[in-house]
């Protein structure tokens, strides 16, 4: 019973992606899109790439 917890995780289905790896990639893509949208809206509002002082 305890030997399954001590062994490293094995992939049962060849080279296909794990469910959690797929969810991680989807979350990273959504995060990158959100950062891009916020940065683009900030550049349109501020008028430049970096605006420290107005």
Secondary structure, DSSP 8 states (H G I E B T S, - for coil): -THHHHS----SSTT---HHHHHHHHHHHHHHHHHHHHHHHHHHHHSSS--S--
